[in-house]
Amino acid sequence: MIKLTQKISPEAAQDLTVKGNIALPFDERKRGRLRTQTEDGQAVGIFVERGEVLRDGTLLGSEHGETYRIVAAVEEVSTAHAHDPHLFARACYHLGNRHVPLQIGPDWLRYQRDYVLD
């Protein structure tokens, strides 16, 4: 298993060659420790500092100097539209109160598909 233990800064990444991609959904990109695989099937363990989301394009380095890129996996989401500012604020409040990760636009909000919330 390949162990990825360090995040690589964008400045340091300019001279590196990416060996492979790791597609992860948002829930897994929030974790600092997980076992997964690259897009070509190699077993990978991610062991990075907890508390930060691995964003799309984040580069991780292995113990042997190899570099891998995190790719945000395609996920199903729900989008709700509200043209009434009061109703929009209430929807954001109630979903945020449940600790649901939201993407908020001018008159819409987006969250991971959940049949109960829908």
KOLMARVEX-189016 format. One record per residue: x, y, z of N, C-alpha, C, O in turn; residue in one letter. Coordinates in steps of 0.05 Angstrom, whole numbers, plus 32768, in hexadecimal, padded with zeros to 4 digits. Layout:
<sites>
<site n_x="X" n_y="Y" n_z="Z" ca_x="X" ca_y="Y" ca_z="Z" c_x="X" c_y="Y" c_z="Z" o_x="X" o_y="Y" o_z="Z" timi="A"/>
...
</sites>
This chain:
<sites>
<site n_x="8011" n_y="7FE8" n_z="8000" ca_x="8000" ca_y="8000" ca_z="8000" c_x="8012" c_y="8019" c_z="8000" o_x="8026" o_y="801A" o_z="800E" timi="M"/>
<site n_x="800A" n_y="802C" n_z="7FF0" ca_x="8018" ca_y="8046" ca_z="7FEE" c_x="800F" c_y="8057" c_z="8005" o_x="7FF6" o_y="805B" o_z="8008" timi="I"/>
<site n_x="8021" n_y="8062" n_z="8015" ca_x="8019" ca_y="8074" ca_z="802B" c_x="801F" c_y="8091" c_z="8023" o_x="8035" o_y="8099" o_z="801D" timi="K"/>
<site n_x="8009" n_y="80A1" n_z="8023" ca_x="800B" ca_y="80BD" ca_z="801C" c_x="800A" c_y="80CC" c_z="8037" o_x="7FF7" o_y="80CB" o_z="8045" timi="L"/>
<site n_x="8020" n_y="80DA" n_z="803D" ca_x="8023" ca_y="80E6" ca_z="8057" c_x="8026" c_y="8104" c_z="8057" o_x="8026" o_y="8111" o_z="806D" timi="T"/>
<site n_x="8029" n_y="8111" n_z="8040" ca_x="802E" ca_y="812E" ca_z="8041" c_x="801F" c_y="813C" c_z="802A" o_x="801C" o_y="8132" o_z="8014" timi="Q"/>
<site n_x="8015" n_y="8154" n_z="8031" ca_x="8009" ca_y="8165" ca_z="801C" c_x="8020" c_y="8174" c_z="800F" o_x="8033" o_y="817C" o_z="801C" timi="K"/>
<site n_x="801E" n_y="8178" n_z="7FF5" ca_x="8032" ca_y="8186" ca_z="7FE6" c_x="8027" c_y="81A2" c_z="7FDE" o_x="8012" o_y="81A4" o_z="7FD3" timi="I"/>
<site n_x="8037" n_y="81B6" n_z="7FE4" ca_x="802E" ca_y="81D2" ca_z="7FDE" c_x="802E" c_y="81D6" c_z="7FC0" o_x="803E" o_y="81C9" o_z="7FB2" timi="S"/>
<site n_x="801D" n_y="81E8" n_z="7FB6" ca_x="801C" ca_y="81EE" ca_z="7F99" c_x="8037" c_y="81F7" c_z="7F8E" o_x="803E" o_y="81F1" o_z="7F78" timi="P"/>
<site n_x="8046" n_y="8206" n_z="7F9E" ca_x="8060" ca_y="8210" ca_z="7F95" c_x="8074" c_y="81F9" c_z="7F91" o_x="8082" o_y="81F8" o_z="7F7E" timi="E"/>
<site n_x="8074" n_y="81E5" n_z="7FA3" ca_x="8086" ca_y="81CF" ca_z="7FA1" c_x="807D" c_y="81BB" c_z="7F8C" o_x="808D" o_y="81AB" o_z="7F83" timi="A"/>
<site n_x="8064" n_y="81BC" n_z="7F84" ca_x="8059" ca_y="81A9" ca_z="7F71" c_x="8060" c_y="81AE" c_z="7F54" o_x="805C" o_y="819D" o_z="7F43" timi="A"/>
<site n_x="806B" n_y="81C5" n_z="7F4E" ca_x="8070" ca_y="81CD" ca_z="7F33" c_x="8083" c_y="81BA" c_z="7F25" o_x="8081" o_y="81B6" o_z="7F0D" timi="Q"/>
<site n_x="8096" n_y="81AF" n_z="7F33" ca_x="80AB" ca_y="819E" ca_z="7F27" c_x="80A5" c_y="8180" c_z="7F2A" o_x="80B6" o_y="8170" o_z="7F23" timi="D"/>
<site n_x="808D" n_y="8179" n_z="7F35" ca_x="8087" ca_y="815D" ca_z="7F3B" c_x="8076" c_y="8151" c_z="7F25" o_x="8067" o_y="815F" o_z="7F18" timi="L"/>
<site n_x="8079" n_y="8137" n_z="7F22" ca_x="8068" ca_y="8128" ca_z="7F10" c_x="8054" c_y="8118" c_z="7F20" o_x="805B" o_y="810B" o_z="7F33" timi="T"/>
<site n_x="803B" n_y="811B" n_z="7F19" ca_x="8025" ca_y="810D" ca_z="7F28" c_x="8024" c_y="80F0" c_z="7F1E" o_x="8021" o_y="80EC" o_z="7F06" timi="V"/>
<site n_x="8026" n_y="80DE" n_z="7F30" ca_x="8026" ca_y="80C1" ca_z="7F29" c_x="8009" c_y="80B6" c_z="7F25" o_x="8005" o_y="80A4" o_z="7F15" timi="K"/>
<site n_x="7FF6" n_y="80C1" n_z="7F33" ca_x="7FDA" ca_y="80B7" ca_z="7F30" c_x="7FC6" c_y="80C9" c_z="7F3E" o_x="7FCE" o_y="80DC" o_z="7F4C" timi="G"/>
<site n_x="7FAD" n_y="80C4" n_z="7F39" ca_x="7F97" ca_y="80D3" ca_z="7F45" c_x="7F87" c_y="80C1" c_z="7F58" o_x="7F86" o_y="80A9" o_z="7F55" timi="N"/>
<site n_x="7F7C" n_y="80CE" n_z="7F6D" ca_x="7F6C" ca_y="80C1" ca_z="7F81" c_x="7F51" c_y="80D0" c_z="7F82" o_x="7F50" o_y="80E7" o_z="7F8B" timi="I"/>
<site n_x="7F3C" n_y="80C4" n_z="7F78" ca_x="7F21" ca_y="80D0" ca_z="7F78" c_x="7F13" c_y="80CA" c_z="7F92" o_x="7F0F" o_y="80B3" o_z="7F99" timi="A"/>
<site n_x="7F0C" n_y="80DF" n_z="7FA1" ca_x="7EFE" ca_y="80DC" ca_z="7FBA" c_x="7EE6" c_y="80EE" c_z="7FBC" o_x="7EE6" o_y="8105" o_z="7FB4" timi="L"/>
<site n_x="7ECF" n_y="80E3" n_z="7FC7" ca_x="7EB8" ca_y="80F4" ca_z="7FCC" c_x="7EBE" c_y="8107" c_z="7FE4" o_x="7ED1" o_y="8103" o_z="7FF2" timi="P"/>
<site n_x="7EAD" n_y="811B" n_z="7FE7" ca_x="7EB2" ca_y="812F" ca_z="7FFC" c_x="7EB5" c_y="8123" c_z="8018" o_x="7EC7" o_y="812C" o_z="8027" timi="F"/>
<site n_x="7EA4" n_y="8110" n_z="801F" ca_x="7EA5" ca_y="8105" ca_z="803A" c_x="7EC0" c_y="80F8" c_z="8040" o_x="7ECA" o_y="80F8" o_z="8056" timi="D"/>
<site n_x="7ECD" n_y="80EC" n_z="802C" ca_x="7EE7" ca_y="80E0" ca_z="8030" c_x="7EFD" c_y="80F5" c_z="802E" o_x="7F12" o_y="80F1" o_z="803B" timi="E"/>
<site n_x="7EF9" n_y="810B" n_z="801F" ca_x="7F0E" ca_y="8120" ca_z="801E" c_x="7F0F" c_y="8130" c_z="8038" o_x="7F23" o_y="813F" o_z="803C" timi="R"/>
<site n_x="7EFC" n_y="812C" n_z="804A" ca_x="7EFD" ca_y="813A" ca_z="8064" c_x="7F0E" c_y="812B" c_z="8078" o_x="7F16" o_y="8135" o_z="808D" timi="K"/>
<site n_x="7F14" n_y="8112" n_z="8072" ca_x="7F23" ca_y="8101" ca_z="8085" c_x="7F41" c_y="8103" c_z="8081" o_x="7F4A" o_y="8108" o_z="806A" timi="R"/>
<site n_x="7F50" n_y="8100" n_z="8096" ca_x="7F6D" ca_y="8102" ca_z="8094" c_x="7F7A" c_y="80E6" c_z="8093" o_x="7F91" o_y="80E4" o_z="808C" timi="G"/>
<site n_x="7F6B" n_y="80D2" n_z="809A" ca_x="7F75" ca_y="80B6" ca_z="8099" c_x="7F60" c_y="80A5" c_z="808B" o_x="7F49" o_y="80A2" o_z="8094" timi="R"/>
<site n_x="7F69" n_y="8099" n_z="8075" ca_x="7F57" ca_y="8086" ca_z="8067" c_x="7F66" c_y="8074" c_z="8055" o_x="7F7D" o_y="807B" o_z="804C" timi="L"/>
<site n_x="7F5A" n_y="805E" n_z="804F" ca_x="7F65" ca_y="804B" ca_z="803B" c_x="7F54" c_y="804C" c_z="8023" o_x="7F3B" o_y="804A" o_z="8024" timi="R"/>
<site n_x="7F60" n_y="804E" n_z="800B" ca_x="7F52" ca_y="8050" ca_z="7FF2" c_x="7F63" c_y="8045" c_z="7FDC" o_x="7F76" o_y="8036" o_z="7FE1" timi="T"/>
<site n_x="7F5D" n_y="804D" n_z="7FC3" ca_x="7F6E" ca_y="8045" ca_z="7FAD" c_x="7F6F" c_y="805B" c_z="7F98" o_x="7F5E" o_y="806C" o_z="7F97" timi="Q"/>
<site n_x="7F84" n_y="8059" n_z="7F88" ca_x="7F87" ca_y="806C" ca_z="7F72" c_x="7F73" c_y="8064" c_z="7F5C" o_x="7F67" o_y="804F" o_z="7F5D" timi="T"/>
<site n_x="7F71" n_y="8076" n_z="7F48" ca_x="7F5F" ca_y="8070" ca_z="7F32" c_x="7F67" c_y="8057" c_z="7F22" o_x="7F56" o_y="804B" o_z="7F15" timi="E"/>
<site n_x="7F81" n_y="8050" n_z="7F23" ca_x="7F8A" ca_y="8038" ca_z="7F15" c_x="7F8B" c_y="801F" c_z="7F27" o_x="7F96" o_y="800B" o_z="7F20" timi="D"/>
<site n_x="7F80" n_y="8022" n_z="7F40" ca_x="7F7D" ca_y="800A" ca_z="7F51" c_x="7F93" c_y="8005" c_z="7F66" o_x="7F91" o_y="7FF0" o_z="7F73" timi="G"/>
<site n_x="7FA7" n_y="8016" n_z="7F69" ca_x="7FBB" ca_y="8012" ca_z="7F7D" c_x="7FB1" c_y="8019" c_z="7F99" o_x="7FA3" o_y="802D" o_z="7F9C" timi="Q"/>
<site n_x="7FB7" n_y="8008" n_z="7FAC" ca_x="7FAE" ca_y="800D" ca_z="7FC8" c_x="7FBE" c_y="8025" c_z="7FD4" o_x="7FD6" o_y="8026" o_z="7FD1" timi="A"/>
<site n_x="7FAF" n_y="8037" n_z="7FE0" ca_x="7FBB" ca_y="804F" ca_z="7FEC" c_x="7FB0" c_y="8054" c_z="8008" o_x="7F99" o_y="8050" o_z="800D" timi="V"/>
<site n_x="7FC2" n_y="805C" n_z="8019" ca_x="7FBA" ca_y="8065" ca_z="8034" c_x="7FC1" c_y="8083" c_z="8036" o_x="7FD7" o_y="808B" o_z="8031" timi="G"/>
<site n_x="7FAD" n_y="8093" n_z="803F" ca_x="7FB2" ca_y="80B0" ca_z="8042" c_x="7FB5" c_y="80B5" c_z="8060" o_x="7FA3" o_y="80AE" o_z="8070" timi="I"/>
<site n_x="7FCB" n_y="80C1" n_z="8068" ca_x="7FD1" ca_y="80C7" ca_z="8083" c_x="7FDB" c_y="80E4" c_z="8085" o_x="7FF3" o_y="80E9" o_z="8087" timi="F"/>
<site n_x="7FC8" n_y="80F7" n_z="8084" ca_x="7FCF" ca_y="8113" ca_z="8085" c_x="7FC2" c_y="8120" c_z="809D" o_x="7FB1" o_y="8113" o_z="80AB" timi="V"/>
<site n_x="7FCA" n_y="8138" n_z="80A3" ca_x="7FBF" ca_y="8147" ca_z="80BB" c_x="7FA1" c_y="8149" c_z="80B8" o_x="7F96" o_y="8150" o_z="80A3" timi="E"/>
<site n_x="7F94" n_y="8144" n_z="80CE" ca_x="7F76" ca_y="8145" ca_z="80CE" c_x="7F6E" c_y="8162" c_z="80D0" o_x="7F7C" o_y="8174" o_z="80D9" timi="R"/>
<site n_x="7F55" n_y="8167" n_z="80C8" ca_x="7F49" ca_y="8181" ca_z="80CB" c_x="7F47" c_y="8192" c_z="80B2" o_x="7F39" o_y="81A6" o_z="80B2" timi="G"/>
<site n_x="7F54" n_y="8189" n_z="809D" ca_x="7F52" ca_y="8198" ca_z="8083" c_x="7F45" c_y="8186" c_z="806E" o_x="7F4A" o_y="816E" o_z="806E" timi="E"/>
<site n_x="7F36" n_y="8192" n_z="805D" ca_x="7F2A" ca_y="8183" ca_z="8046" c_x="7F3F" c_y="8181" c_z="8030" o_x="7F4C" o_y="8195" o_z="802A" timi="V"/>
<site n_x="7F41" n_y="8169" n_z="8025" ca_x="7F52" ca_y="8165" ca_z="800E" c_x="7F43" c_y="8170" c_z="7FF5" o_x="7F30" o_y="8162" o_z="7FEC" timi="L"/>
<site n_x="7F4A" n_y="8186" n_z="7FEB" ca_x="7F3C" ca_y="8193" ca_z="7FD5" c_x="7F44" c_y="8186" c_z="7FBA" o_x="7F59" o_y="8179" o_z="7FB9" timi="R"/>
<site n_x="7F33" n_y="8189" n_z="7FA6" ca_x="7F39" ca_y="817F" ca_z="7F8C" c_x="7F54" c_y="818B" c_z="7F82" o_x="7F57" o_y="81A4" o_z="7F83" timi="D"/>
<site n_x="7F66" n_y="817B" n_z="7F7A" ca_x="7F80" ca_y="8184" ca_z="7F71" c_x="7F96" c_y="8183" c_z="7F86" o_x="7FAD" o_y="8189" o_z="7F80" timi="G"/>
<site n_x="7F8F" n_y="817D" n_z="7F9F" ca_x="7FA3" ca_y="817B" ca_z="7FB4" c_x="7FB7" c_y="8165" c_z="7FAD" o_x="7FAF" o_y="8150" o_z="7FA4" timi="T"/>
<site n_x="7FD1" n_y="816B" n_z="7FB1" ca_x="7FE6" ca_y="8157" ca_z="7FAB" c_x="7FF0" c_y="814C" c_z="7FC5" o_x="7FF4" o_y="815A" o_z="7FD9" timi="L"/>
<site n_x="7FF3" n_y="8131" n_z="7FC6" ca_x="7FFD" ca_y="8123" ca_z="7FDD" c_x="8016" c_y="8114" c_z="7FD5" o_x="8018" o_y="8109" o_z="7FC0" timi="L"/>
<site n_x="802A" n_y="8114" n_z="7FE8" ca_x="8043" ca_y="8106" ca_z="7FE3" c_x="8045" c_y="80EC" c_z="7FF3" o_x="803B" o_y="80EB" o_z="800A" timi="G"/>
<site n_x="8051" n_y="80D8" n_z="7FE7" ca_x="8055" ca_y="80BF" ca_z="7FF5" c_x="8070" c_y="80BE" c_z="8003" o_x="8080" o_y="80D1" o_z="8001" timi="S"/>
<site n_x="8074" n_y="80A9" n_z="8012" ca_x="808D" ca_y="80A5" ca_z="8021" c_x="80A4" c_y="80A2" c_z="800E" o_x="80BB" o_y="80A7" o_z="8015" timi="E"/>
<site n_x="809F" n_y="809A" n_z="7FF5" ca_x="80B4" ca_y="8095" ca_z="7FE1" c_x="80B7" c_y="80AB" c_z="7FCC" o_x="80C3" o_y="80A7" o_z="7FB8" timi="H"/>
<site n_x="80AB" n_y="80C2" n_z="7FD2" ca_x="80AE" ca_y="80D9" ca_z="7FC0" c_x="809B" c_y="80DA" c_z="7FA9" o_x="809E" o_y="80EB" o_z="7F97" timi="G"/>
<site n_x="8087" n_y="80C9" n_z="7FA7" ca_x="8074" ca_y="80C9" ca_z="7F91" c_x="805E" c_y="80DD" c_z="7F98" o_x="8058" o_y="80E2" o_z="7FB0" timi="E"/>
<site n_x="8051" n_y="80E9" n_z="7F84" ca_x="803D" ca_y="80FD" ca_z="7F87" c_x="8022" c_y="80F3" c_z="7F7B" o_x="8022" o_y="80E8" o_z="7F65" timi="T"/>
<site n_x="800D" n_y="80F7" n_z="7F8A" ca_x="7FF2" ca_y="80EF" ca_z="7F82" c_x="7FDF" c_y="8107" c_z="7F85" o_x="7FE2" o_y="8117" o_z="7F97" timi="Y"/>
<site n_x="7FCC" n_y="8109" n_z="7F73" ca_x="7FB9" ca_y="811F" ca_z="7F73" c_x="7F9D" c_y="8116" c_z="7F7D" o_x="7F94" o_y="8101" o_z="7F75" timi="R"/>
<site n_x="7F91" n_y="8126" n_z="7F8F" ca_x="7F76" ca_y="8121" ca_z="7F98" c_x="7F63" c_y="812D" c_z="7F83" o_x="7F66" o_y="8144" o_z="7F7B" timi="I"/>
<site n_x="7F4F" n_y="811D" n_z="7F7B" ca_x="7F3A" ca_y="8126" ca_z="7F69" c_x="7F1F" c_y="8124" c_z="7F76" o_x="7F19" o_y="8110" o_z="7F82" timi="V"/>
<site n_x="7F0F" n_y="8139" n_z="7F75" ca_x="7EF4" ca_y="8138" ca_z="7F81" c_x="7EE3" c_y="8126" c_z="7F70" o_x="7EDF" o_y="812B" o_z="7F58" timi="A"/>
<site n_x="7ED9" n_y="8111" n_z="7F7C" ca_x="7EC8" ca_y="80FE" ca_z="7F6D" c_x="7EAD" c_y="810B" c_z="7F67" o_x="7EA4" o_y="811D" o_z="7F75" timi="A"/>
<site n_x="7EA1" n_y="8102" n_z="7F51" ca_x="7E87" ca_y="810C" ca_z="7F49" c_x="7E72" c_y="8101" c_z="7F5D" o_x="7E72" o_y="80E9" o_z="7F63" timi="V"/>
<site n_x="7E62" n_y="8113" n_z="7F68" ca_x="7E4E" ca_y="810B" ca_z="7F7C" c_x="7E33" c_y="8117" c_z="7F74" o_x="7E31" o_y="812B" o_z="7F67" timi="E"/>
<site n_x="7E1E" n_y="8109" n_z="7F7D" ca_x="7E03" ca_y="8114" ca_z="7F79" c_x="7DFD" c_y="8129" c_z="7F8E" o_x="7E03" o_y="8125" o_z="7FA6" timi="E"/>
<site n_x="7DF2" n_y="8140" n_z="7F85" ca_x="7DEB" ca_y="8155" ca_z="7F98" c_x="7DCF" c_y="815E" c_z="7F92" o_x="7DC4" o_y="8159" o_z="7F7D" timi="V"/>
<site n_x="7DC3" n_y="816B" n_z="7FA5" ca_x="7DA9" ca_y="8178" ca_z="7FA2" c_x="7DAC" c_y="8196" c_z="7FA2" o_x="7DBD" o_y="81A0" o_z="7FB2" timi="S"/>
<site n_x="7D9D" n_y="81A3" n_z="7F92" ca_x="7D9E" ca_y="81C1" ca_z="7F91" c_x="7D82" c_y="81CB" c_z="7F97" o_x="7D6F" o_y="81C3" o_z="7F8A" timi="T"/>
<site n_x="7D81" n_y="81DD" n_z="7FAA" ca_x="7D67" ca_y="81EA" ca_z="7FB1" c_x="7D69" c_y="8207" c_z="7FAA" o_x="7D7D" o_y="8214" o_z="7FAF" timi="A"/>
<site n_x="7D54" n_y="8212" n_z="7F9E" ca_x="7D52" ca_y="822E" ca_z="7F97" c_x="7D3E" c_y="823C" c_z="7FA8" o_x="7D29" o_y="8230" o_z="7FAE" timi="H"/>
<site n_x="7D44" n_y="8254" n_z="7FB0" ca_x="7D30" ca_y="8264" ca_z="7FBF" c_x="7D34" c_y="8281" c_z="7FB7" o_x="7D4A" o_y="828C" o_z="7FBA" timi="A"/>
<site n_x="7D1F" n_y="828E" n_z="7FAE" ca_x="7D21" ca_y="82A9" ca_z="7FA5" c_x="7D17" c_y="82BC" c_z="7FBC" o_x="7D1A" o_y="82D5" o_z="7FB9" timi="H"/>
<site n_x="7D0C" n_y="82B1" n_z="7FD1" ca_x="7D05" ca_y="82C1" ca_z="7FE9" c_x="7D1C" c_y="82C1" c_z="7FFC" o_x="7D23" o_y="82AB" o_z="8006" timi="D"/>
<site n_x="7D29" n_y="82D8" n_z="8002" ca_x="7D41" ca_y="82D8" ca_z="8013" c_x="7D3C" c_y="82CC" c_z="802F" o_x="7D4E" o_y="82BF" o_z="803A" timi="P"/>
<site n_x="7D24" n_y="82D0" n_z="803A" ca_x="7D1E" ca_y="82C5" ca_z="8055" c_x="7D1D" c_y="82A6" c_z="8054" o_x="7D28" o_y="8299" o_z="8065" timi="H"/>
<site n_x="7D10" n_y="829B" n_z="8040" ca_x="7D0E" ca_y="827E" ca_z="803D" c_x="7D2A" c_y="8273" c_z="8037" o_x="7D31" o_y="825D" o_z="8042" timi="L"/>
<site n_x="7D3A" n_y="8280" n_z="8027" ca_x="7D55" ca_y="8278" ca_z="8021" c_x="7D66" c_y="8277" c_z="803A" o_x="7D74" o_y="8263" o_z="803F" timi="F"/>
<site n_x="7D64" n_y="828C" n_z="804B" ca_x="7D74" ca_y="828C" ca_z="8064" c_x="7D6B" c_y="8276" c_z="8077" o_x="7D7C" o_y="826A" o_z="8084" timi="A"/>
<site n_x="7D51" n_y="8271" n_z="8078" ca_x="7D47" ca_y="825B" ca_z="8089" c_x="7D51" c_y="8240" c_z="8080" o_x="7D59" o_y="822F" o_z="8091" timi="R"/>
<site n_x="7D52" n_y="823B" n_z="8066" ca_x="7D5C" ca_y="8222" ca_z="805C" c_x="7D79" c_y="821E" c_z="8062" o_x="7D82" o_y="8209" o_z="806B" timi="A"/>
<site n_x="7D89" n_y="8233" n_z="805E" ca_x="7DA6" ca_y="8232" ca_z="8065" c_x="7DAA" c_y="822D" c_z="8083" o_x="7DBB" o_y="821D" o_z="808B" timi="C"/>
<site n_x="7D9A" n_y="823B" n_z="8093" ca_x="7D9C" ca_y="8237" ca_z="80B0" c_x="7D96" c_y="821B" c_z="80B8" o_x="7DA6" o_y="820E" o_z="80C7" timi="Y"/>
<site n_x="7D80" n_y="8210" n_z="80AF" ca_x="7D78" ca_y="81F5" ca_z="80B7" c_x="7D8B" c_y="81DF" c_z="80AE" o_x="7D91" o_y="81CD" o_z="80BD" timi="H"/>
<site n_x="7D95" n_y="81E2" n_z="8096" ca_x="7DA9" ca_y="81CE" ca_z="808C" c_x="7DC4" c_y="81D2" c_z="809B" o_x="7DD0" o_y="81BE" o_z="80A2" timi="L"/>
<site n_x="7DCC" n_y="81EB" n_z="809F" ca_x="7DE4" ca_y="81F0" ca_z="80AE" c_x="7DE2" c_y="81E6" c_z="80CB" o_x="7DF6" o_y="81DD" o_z="80D6" timi="G"/>
<site n_x="7DCB" n_y="81E9" n_z="80D7" ca_x="7DC6" ca_y="81E0" ca_z="80F2" c_x="7DC9" c_y="81C1" c_z="80F4" o_x="7DCF" o_y="81B7" o_z="810A" timi="N"/>
<site n_x="7DC5" n_y="81B3" n_z="80DE" ca_x="7DC9" ca_y="8196" ca_z="80DE" c_x="7DE6" c_y="818F" c_z="80D5" o_x="7DEC" o_y="8177" o_z="80D1" timi="R"/>
<site n_x="7DF7" n_y="81A3" n_z="80D2" ca_x="7E13" ca_y="819F" ca_z="80CA" c_x="7E15" c_y="8193" c_z="80AE" o_x="7E28" o_y="8183" o_z="80A9" timi="H"/>
<site n_x="7E03" n_y="819A" n_z="809D" ca_x="7E03" ca_y="8190" ca_z="8081" c_x="7E16" c_y="81A3" c_z="8072" o_x="7E11" o_y="81BB" o_z="8071" timi="V"/>
<site n_x="7E2B" n_y="8198" n_z="8065" ca_x="7E3C" ca_y="81AA" ca_z="8055" c_x="7E2C" c_y="81B5" c_z="803E" o_x="7E1D" o_y="81A7" o_z="8030" timi="P"/>
<site n_x="7E2E" n_y="81CF" n_z="803A" ca_x="7E1E" ca_y="81DE" ca_z="8025" c_x="7E31" c_y="81ED" c_z="8012" o_x="7E46" o_y="81F6" o_z="801A" timi="L"/>
<site n_x="7E27" n_y="81EF" n_z="7FFA" ca_x="7E33" ca_y="8202" ca_z="7FE7" c_x="7E1D" c_y="8216" c_z="7FE2" o_x="7E06" o_y="820F" o_z="7FDB" timi="Q"/>
<site n_x="7E22" n_y="8230" n_z="7FE7" ca_x="7E0D" ca_y="8244" ca_z="7FE6" c_x="7E13" c_y="8257" c_z="7FCF" o_x="7E29" o_y="8262" o_z="7FCC" timi="I"/>
<site n_x="7DFE" n_y="825C" n_z="7FBF" ca_x="7DFF" ca_y="826F" ca_z="7FA9" c_x="7DED" c_y="8287" c_z="7FAF" o_x="7DE2" o_y="8289" o_z="7FC5" timi="G"/>
<site n_x="7DE9" n_y="8298" n_z="7F9B" ca_x="7DD8" ca_y="82B0" ca_z="7FA0" c_x="7DBB" c_y="82AA" c_z="7FA8" o_x="7DB0" o_y="82B7" o_z="7FB9" timi="P"/>
<site n_x="7DAF" n_y="8296" n_z="7F9B" ca_x="7D94" ca_y="828F" ca_z="7FA2" c_x="7D90" c_y="8270" c_z="7FA2" o_x="7D7A" o_y="8266" o_z="7F9E" timi="D"/>
<site n_x="7DA5" n_y="8261" n_z="7FA6" ca_x="7DA4" ca_y="8244" ca_z="7FA6" c_x="7DB7" c_y="823A" c_z="7FBB" o_x="7DCA" o_y="8247" o_z="7FC3" timi="W"/>
<site n_x="7DB2" n_y="8221" n_z="7FC4" ca_x="7DC5" ca_y="8213" ca_z="7FD5" c_x="7DC7" c_y="81F6" c_z="7FCC" o_x="7DB4" o_y="81EC" o_z="7FC1" timi="L"/>
<site n_x="7DDE" n_y="81EA" n_z="7FD0" ca_x="7DE3" ca_y="81CF" ca_z="7FC6" c_x="7DEF" c_y="81BF" c_z="7FDD" o_x="7DFF" o_y="81C8" o_z="7FEC" timi="R"/>
<site n_x="7DE6" n_y="81A6" n_z="7FDE" ca_x="7DEF" ca_y="8193" ca_z="7FF3" c_x="7DF0" c_y="8177" c_z="7FE8" o_x="7DE4" o_y="8172" o_z="7FD3" timi="Y"/>
<site n_x="7DFE" n_y="8165" n_z="7FF5" ca_x="7E00" ca_y="814A" ca_z="7FEC" c_x="7DE4" c_y="813E" c_z="7FED" o_x="7DD4" o_y="8142" o_z="7FFF" timi="Q"/>
<site n_x="7DDE" n_y="812F" n_z="7FD8" ca_x="7DC3" ca_y="8123" ca_z="7FD5" c_x="7DBC" c_y="8112" c_z="7FEE" o_x="7DCB" o_y="8101" o_z="7FF7" timi="R"/>
<site n_x="7DA5" n_y="8118" n_z="7FF9" ca_x="7D9A" ca_y="8109" ca_z="8010" c_x="7D7C" c_y="8109" c_z="800E" o_x="7D6F" o_y="811F" o_z="800E" timi="D"/>
<site n_x="7D70" n_y="80F2" n_z="800C" ca_x="7D53" ca_y="80F0" ca_z="8007" c_x="7D43" c_y="80FD" c_z="801E" o_x="7D2D" o_y="8107" o_z="8019" timi="Y"/>
<site n_x="7D4D" n_y="80FD" n_z="8036" ca_x="7D3F" ca_y="8109" ca_z="804D" c_x="7D3F" c_y="8127" c_z="804A" o_x="7D2A" o_y="8134" o_z="804E" timi="V"/>
<site n_x="7D56" n_y="8133" n_z="8044" ca_x="7D58" ca_y="8150" ca_z="8040" c_x="7D49" c_y="8159" c_z="8028" o_x="7D3D" o_y="816F" o_z="8028" timi="L"/>
<site n_x="7D49" n_y="8149" n_z="8012" ca_x="7D3B" ca_y="8150" ca_z="7FFA" c_x="7D1D" c_y="8153" c_z="8000" o_x="7D0D" o_y="8159" o_z="7FEE" timi="D"/>
</sites>
